[in-house]
Amino acid sequence: MRGCGYDMATILDVAKLAGVSQGTVSNVLNGKGNVSSEKIRMVEEAARQLGFTINERARMLRKGSSNIISVILPNIEFIQYREFYNSLRSYAKKSGYVAELLISNDNPQEELELIQKSRAVMAEGIVTLTCLRGTENPYVQAGFDKVCFVERKPAFEADYFGFDYRLAGMQMAGQVAARKYKNVAVVTATERFSNEREYM
């Protein structure tokens, strides 16, 4: 009997109760190997009865990553950012991942800190609306090879997903010219980022 004042259950205890090998228990707990559904059920039931829980941090260390995708956004106040995050979170969940929201406040130093935070939780990958302006890629320097840059193109070579803002601006300008508008006002946040700059 396990409980207060007694040792915690081990993989060996789970294996004995389930009537399987320690290797089978390890495979079930780590999602590896070809284990029958009956043995998986027996191991899970034995683990539940013994109150055995695997240390999630240890599991991540063995795997080298977690099921976390870091999502670095400037803020969550703008509706387009909220809708983007909610859609991505829903898709990630269906694929067995957790989307962790991180806010940079359009501050390059904060974004660099969030990259390190993502590394500390061993994120599988990162999706970001970057505010970084340098030509060095700090994501690669931090060991991330799965990074999606959305809406804003970084100054360095990287995977980018978004609209062709230059083309959109040219087509709108063409419509304005064709209709012979005399006065036109363009309102944008800042030309500091690629999307606004290319549109202008």
Secondary structure, 3 states (H helix, E strand, C coil): CCCCCCCCCCHHHHHHHHCCCHHHHHHHHHCCCCCCHHHHHHHHHHHHHHCCCCCHHHHHHHHCCCCEEEEEECCCCCHHHHHHHHHHHHHHHHCCCEEEEEECCCCHHHHHHHHHHHHHCCCCEEEECCCCCCCCCHHHHCCCCCEEEECCCCCCCCCEECCCHHHHHHHHHHHHHHCCCCCCCCCCCCCCCHHHHHHC
